[in-house]
């Protein structure tokens, strides 16, 4: 299976939220528990996936967040949070804001004046 995901785009999350990505050529991995999600993230990272999209619902767990922090220290795979079919939980925007603050040293995305 390593050849199947090497350098590919993978999508992880609840079944209904991820299955549509199969139509555009992504490798799709429905998960039901945080343990399943972490196991799949680990497997995909070891197999050399280039990019992983994970639904906010699947990522919204301390166990998953802990492993996402490990992956964030690596160059690949690039992990991006996406909304689930039920809508956004705001996690993706929080992560984007935190990464921008870390890179720039200031809140330039949501800076409010006056």
C-alpha positions as CSV (number, residue, x, y, z in Angstrom):
1,X,0.0,0.0,0.0
2,X,3.0,2.3,0.4
3,X,3.1,2.9,-3.4
4,X,-0.6,3.7,-3.4
5,X,-0.3,6.7,-1.0
6,X,3.3,7.9,-1.6
7,X,3.1,11.6,-2.5
8,X,-0.7,11.4,-2.8
9,X,-3.4,13.5,-1.3
10,X,-5.4,11.7,1.4
11,X,-8.6,12.7,3.2
12,X,-9.5,11.5,6.7
13,X,-12.8,11.9,8.6
14,X,-16.3,10.8,8.9
15,X,-17.6,8.7,6.1
16,X,-20.2,11.1,4.7
17,X,-17.8,14.1,4.8
18,X,-14.9,12.4,2.9
19,X,-16.4,10.1,0.3
20,X,-16.9,12.9,-2.2
21,X,-13.2,13.5,-2.4
22,X,-12.8,10.1,-4.1
23,X,-14.4,11.6,-7.2
24,X,-11.5,14.0,-7.6
25,X,-8.8,11.4,-7.2
26,X,-8.0,11.6,-3.5
27,X,-7.3,8.6,-1.3
28,X,-10.2,8.5,1.1
29,X,-10.1,7.1,4.6
30,X,-13.3,7.2,6.7
31,X,-12.6,6.9,10.4
32,X,-15.0,6.5,13.3
33,X,-12.9,7.0,16.5
34,X,-10.0,9.1,17.5
35,X,-7.8,6.0,17.8
36,X,-8.7,5.1,14.1
37,X,-7.9,8.6,13.1
38,X,-4.5,8.6,14.7
39,X,-3.7,5.2,13.4
40,X,-4.5,6.3,9.8
41,X,-2.5,9.6,10.2
42,X,0.5,7.5,11.4
43,X,0.1,5.1,8.5
44,X,-0.2,7.8,5.9
45,X,2.8,9.7,7.3
46,X,4.9,6.5,7.2
47,X,3.8,5.7,3.7
48,X,4.9,9.2,2.5
49,X,1.5,10.9,1.8
50,X,2.2,14.4,0.5
51,X,-0.9,16.1,1.9
52,X,-3.6,15.0,4.3
53,X,-6.9,16.8,4.7
54,X,-8.7,15.9,7.9
55,X,-12.2,17.0,8.9
56,X,-12.5,19.3,11.9
57,X,-14.8,16.8,13.5
58,X,-12.2,14.0,13.3
59,X,-9.4,16.4,14.5
60,X,-11.4,17.7,17.4
61,X,-10.0,15.3,20.0
62,X,-7.0,15.7,22.4
63,X,-5.5,12.4,21.2
64,X,-5.7,13.5,17.5
65,X,-4.5,17.0,18.3
66,X,-1.5,15.6,20.1
67,X,-0.5,13.6,17.0
68,X,-1.2,16.6,14.7
69,X,1.3,18.6,16.7
70,X,3.9,15.9,16.0
71,X,3.1,16.0,12.3
72,X,3.3,19.9,12.4
73,X,7.0,19.6,13.2
74,X,7.7,17.7,9.9
75,X,7.9,19.0,6.4
76,X,5.6,16.3,5.1
77,X,2.9,15.4,5.1
78,X,1.2,18.8,5.0
79,X,-1.9,18.5,7.1
80,X,-4.9,20.8,6.6
81,X,-8.2,20.9,8.5
82,X,-11.4,21.1,6.5
83,X,-15.0,21.5,7.6
84,X,-17.2,18.5,7.9
85,X,-20.6,18.2,6.1
86,X,-22.2,19.6,9.3
87,X,-20.2,22.8,8.9
88,X,-17.1,24.4,10.5
89,X,-16.2,24.3,14.1
90,X,-13.6,27.1,13.6
91,X,-10.6,24.8,14.3
92,X,-9.1,25.3,10.8
93,X,-9.2,29.1,11.2
94,X,-7.8,28.9,14.8
95,X,-4.9,26.8,13.4
96,X,-4.3,29.2,10.5
97,X,-4.2,32.1,12.9
98,X,-1.8,30.3,15.3
99,X,0.5,29.4,12.4
100,X,0.5,32.9,11.1
101,X,1.2,34.4,14.5
102,X,4.1,31.8,15.0
103,X,5.6,32.7,11.6
104,X,5.2,36.5,11.7
105,X,5.2,37.1,15.5
106,X,1.9,39.1,15.4
107,X,-1.8,38.7,14.8
108,X,-2.0,40.1,11.3
109,X,-5.0,38.1,10.1
110,X,-7.6,39.2,12.7
111,X,-6.1,42.4,14.0
112,X,-8.8,44.8,15.0
113,X,-8.4,48.5,14.9
114,X,-10.1,51.1,17.1
